[in-house]
C-alpha cells in the first residue's frame, strides 16, 4: 500500500510547486476570506430582518381604513399593524356576533395587499359578559362562534393570526373569586374546565389557520410576582386562587395541549412597557423560559420550549412623557420618564426600541394612546428615532450610547414624589 501511494504523493508535490497552483491557492484563500467575512454578516442581517415591529394602540385601524390607506400606512416604520374589526373586540360573550358582521371586513382585507406591512393581526379582547360562565356550554358555544369568525377573518385577510389581549377591561375570566359558580365549584375544578376551554380555543383558531400565530400581549409574564422566587406547589395553588390572573395559566396549558407543530404562541411581554435598563431586557428570557415554567404542565414543557416565542413591547406615550390624559392623567409628573430631559426621553425611546428588537424572537409591538400614526398625530422626532434604532439592529451595530446615569438621577427624583418609578 505504501509503494502504491508514493507516485501519487510525488505528483501532488510537483503540482503544489507549480505557479498555476500557487495562483489557485491565493485565489482560493481570498474566496475563503470573503466567505468568512460575508456569510456571518449576511446571517446577522437575515436574523435582524426577521425581527418585526408591529403597531397597536387607540389608533388601531378598521379593515376599510386599512384598505383605503394602505400606501400611506406603508410609509411608517412598521412591519405590521394590529387591526380591530367592526363586529367588536371581546369574544367571551353570551350572544355571538352575527356572521354577517364580518362580511365587509373580510372583503376589505382580502382586497388589501402589501409588501411592506407583512405581519398583521386582528385584536381580540378577553373581557367577558356579566354572568358568562366557563361551565355553561351555551356561553361557550357563543364564544366559540366568535373565535371562529375572528380566525376566519384573519385567514381570509392573510393576517398572521390573533393578537390576544389577555388583560380584561370588563369582567375578568381569570379571577376565580369573581366566577359565577365560585361558591359551588373549587378552584381546581375551574382550572380543569378553563384548561379544556383553552384547548378548544386553540383548536378553533387552528381549524381556520393551521399556521396561526397567537400574539398574546402577556402570557405567563402576567404572573411574574409569583415566579420571581421559589415557591412550594401548595402555596402556589393557594396564591393562584387569589390572583387576578389565577385561571390564566390553566388556559395557557390548554392552548399548549392543543397547539400543532405548525402554530406559534408569542409571549408579548407587556411588562417591557416600563423598562429603562438594558439588563432588564436581557433578563427576560431567563424569567420566561425558566422561572415561569413552574406554571407549565410537565406534558407541555417541550411544546412551551419549542412553540412559545419571546416578544417585547414598547409604550411610546410613557417613554416620551406624553400620556393620553395630559395634566389630568394621574401618572403625569410622577414617572421616571418625566424627570428625564426631552433629549434623554428620545434616547430612551431609541434604547427601548433597539433592545426590544435585539432580544425578541420575532415581534416587538409598539403601543400608544395619545399618538395616532394614521392621522399624522405623532410626537415630532419619534419616527426618526424609531428608524434609527431599527437601522442599527439591521446593520448589526451597537446602540452607541449609555443612559444609566441620566436614568438613575431621574429615578431618584421620581421616587421622592411617586410610586410609578
Buried (B, 14 or more C-beta within 10 A) or exposed (E): EEEEEEEEEEEEEEEEEEEEBEEEEEEEEEEEEEEEEEEEEEEBBEEBEEBBBBBBBEBBBBBBBBBBBBEEBEEBBBBBBBBBBBBBBBBBBBEBBEEEBBEBBBBBBBEBEBEEBEBBBBBBBBBBBEEBBBBBEEBBEBBBBBBBBBBBBBBBBBBBBBBBBBBBEBBBBBBBEBBBBBEEBEBEBBBBBBBBBBBBBBBBBBBBBEEBBBBBBBBBBBBBEBBEEEBEEEEBBEBBBEBBBBBBBBBBBBBBBBBBEEBBBBBBBBBBBBBBBBEBBEBBBEBBBEBBBBBBBEEBEEBBEEBBBBBBBBBBBBBBBBBBEEEEBEBBBBBBBBBBEEEBBBBBBBBBBBBBBBBBBBBBBBBBBBBEBBEEEBBEBBBEBBBBBBEBBBEEEEBEEEBEEBBEBBBEBBEEEBEBB
